[in-house]
Amino acid sequence: MIVIVDYDTGNTLNVKKALDYLAIDNQLSADPAVIMAASGLILPGVGAFKTAMNALQQRHLISVIQAFAATGKPLLGICLGMQLLFDRSEEFGKTQGLGLIPGQVVAIPTKEGITIPHMGWNTNTLTQNDPFAAGFANQATYFVHSYYVQTKSAYTLATTDYGQPLTSIVRRQNILGTQFHPEKSGAIGLAGLQRFKEMTDHATLSSH
């Protein structure tokens, strides 16, 4: 079963509706035992980095998510949830993240012709071959964000152009993230969630 981390971040129900539509067995939970037993974990997120980290801390979920990541089972961060996977953010002052992928979260630079937040459909350009990211190659997905991730090219699977290349898909081993919302990206996004489900199936089979 895929578990969606429940910590009141706004788009948890939309992610659940997408998985339900795909007939993927899922549960919304903040219970550490349920999270650790999951075949895959999704960390959604909408809003501010500091607020989200505080919510995870209040629910004692930071160490739980870190422990899940250490199992090698697939973990997917979506939008703000992807940003939380990194070391720190500059949003509303420096805030420590989950530290699962090296990098930091910084403001999208303001420049002429660029509206902040970056909101709407933008095309993904692959920077590495990867089975999860491949289905998003040259496909438009739905973004809503004012900050973006700076990380090594080794962890960047795709970028999108918004005045400059912005990181749109990341991966470090079993830990993945999309800056866009697959649950709001039509058939392309739903296919990405299906690929994540297939990764969890493979991980479960590999562990037996």
C-alpha positions in Angstrom: 0.0 0.0 0.0 1.1 3.6 -0.8 0.8 5.9 2.2 0.3 9.7 1.8 1.8 11.6 4.7 -1.1 13.4 6.4 0.0 16.8 7.8 -2.6 19.3 6.6 -0.7 20.8 3.7 -3.5 21.4 1.3 -3.2 18.9 -1.6 -3.2 15.6 0.3 -6.8 14.9 -0.7 -6.1 15.7 -4.4 -3.2 13.2 -4.4 -5.5 10.6 -2.7 -8.2 11.2 -5.3 -5.7 10.7 -8.1 -4.5 7.3 -6.6 -8.1 6.3 -6.0 -8.9 7.1 -9.7 -6.0 4.8 -10.7 -7.3 2.1 -8.4 -4.0 2.2 -6.5 -4.3 0.9 -2.9 -3.5 4.0 -0.7 -4.1 5.5 2.7 -3.7 9.0 4.2 -1.9 8.7 7.5 0.3 10.3 10.1 0.7 7.1 12.1 4.4 6.1 12.2 3.6 2.4 12.1 1.4 2.7 9.0 4.0 4.9 7.3 6.9 2.4 8.0 4.8 -0.5 6.7 4.0 1.2 3.4 5.3 -0.1 0.1 5.8 3.5 -1.0 5.4 6.9 0.6 4.2 10.2 -0.9 5.0 13.5 0.8 2.8 16.2 -0.7 2.9 19.9 0.1 1.5 23.3 -0.6 2.5 26.5 1.1 5.6 27.6 3.0 8.6 25.5 3.8 8.9 26.6 7.4 5.2 26.0 8.1 5.4 22.5 6.6 8.5 21.5 8.6 6.9 22.8 11.7 3.8 20.7 11.0 6.0 17.6 10.5 7.9 18.3 13.7 4.7 18.8 15.7 3.5 15.4 14.5 6.9 13.8 15.2 7.1 12.7 11.6 10.6 14.1 10.6 12.5 11.1 11.9 9.8 8.7 10.6 10.1 10.0 7.1 13.9 9.8 7.3 13.7 6.3 8.6 11.4 5.3 5.8 13.8 6.7 3.3 16.6 4.6 4.8 14.6 1.4 4.1 15.2 1.8 0.3 11.5 1.8 -0.4 10.3 4.5 -2.9 9.6 7.9 -1.5 8.0 10.7 -3.7 7.9 14.3 -2.7 5.4 16.6 -4.7 5.8 20.3 -5.1 6.7 21.7 -1.6 7.1 18.0 -0.6 10.0 17.8 -3.1 11.6 20.9 -1.6 11.3 19.4 1.9 13.6 16.5 0.8 16.5 18.9 0.7 18.9 20.3 3.3 17.4 23.7 3.8 15.3 26.6 2.5 15.7 30.4 2.4 11.9 30.9 2.5 11.0 33.2 5.4 14.5 32.8 6.9 16.7 29.7 6.8 14.9 26.5 7.7 16.4 23.0 7.9 14.8 20.4 5.7 14.7 16.6 5.8 18.3 16.3 4.5 17.6 13.4 2.2 19.0 15.0 -1.0 21.9 17.5 -0.9 20.8 21.0 -1.9 18.9 24.1 -1.0 15.7 25.9 -1.8 15.9 29.5 -3.0 13.6 32.1 -4.5 13.0 32.2 -8.3 14.8 35.3 -9.5 12.6 38.2 -10.5 13.2 39.5 -14.0 11.3 41.2 -16.7 8.6 39.0 -18.2 8.7 36.5 -15.3 5.7 36.5 -12.9 6.1 35.1 -9.4 4.8 32.6 -8.4 5.5 30.4 -11.4 2.0 29.1 -12.1 0.7 27.1 -15.0 1.8 24.5 -17.5 5.5 24.2 -18.4 7.4 21.6 -20.4 9.9 19.3 -18.8 13.3 18.7 -20.4 15.1 15.5 -19.3 18.7 15.9 -18.2 19.3 12.2 -17.4 17.8 8.9 -18.6 15.5 7.5 -15.8 12.5 5.2 -16.0 10.4 7.4 -13.7 11.2 10.7 -15.5 11.1 9.3 -19.1 7.4 9.7 -19.4 7.6 13.4 -18.6 10.2 14.1 -21.4 9.0 17.1 -23.5 5.6 17.0 -21.7 3.9 19.9 -20.0 2.9 19.6 -16.4 1.3 21.9 -13.9 3.5 24.1 -11.6 2.7 26.5 -8.7 5.8 27.7 -6.8 7.9 30.8 -5.9 11.0 28.9 -4.8 13.1 26.2 -6.6 15.7 23.7 -5.7 19.4 24.2 -6.3 21.1 20.8 -6.3 23.9 18.8 -8.1 23.3 17.7 -11.7 23.7 14.1 -10.4 20.3 14.5 -8.6 18.5 16.4 -11.4 16.5 14.3 -13.8 14.6 17.2 -15.5 14.3 21.0 -15.7 11.7 23.4 -16.9 12.5 26.8 -18.4 11.1 29.8 -16.6 13.5 32.7 -17.2 16.2 30.1 -16.5 16.2 26.3 -16.1 14.4 25.3 -12.8 14.8 21.8 -11.4 11.5 19.9 -12.0 12.3 16.3 -11.3 14.9 15.0 -8.8 16.1 11.6 -7.7 18.6 10.2 -5.3 18.4 6.4 -5.3 14.9 5.5 -3.9 14.0 9.2 -3.2 12.2 11.1 -5.9 10.6 14.5 -6.3 8.5 16.5 -8.7 8.3 20.3 -8.5 5.1 20.1 -10.5 1.8 18.5 -9.3 1.3 15.1 -11.1 -2.2 14.9 -9.6 -3.1 18.2 -11.5 -1.2 17.3 -14.7 -3.8 15.3 -16.5 -3.0 11.9 -18.2 0.7 12.6 -18.2 0.7 13.2 -14.4 -1.5 10.2 -13.7 0.9 8.0 -15.7 3.7 9.3 -13.5 1.9 8.2 -10.4 1.3 4.8 -12.0 5.0 4.5 -12.6 5.7 5.3 -9.0 3.2 2.5 -8.0 5.2 0.1 -10.3 8.4 1.1 -8.5 6.8 0.2 -5.2 5.7 -3.2 -6.6 9.3 -3.9 -7.8 10.8 -2.8 -4.4 8.3 -5.1 -2.6 9.2 -8.0 -4.8 13.0 -7.3 -4.4 12.7 -7.5 -0.6 11.3 -11.0 -0.7 
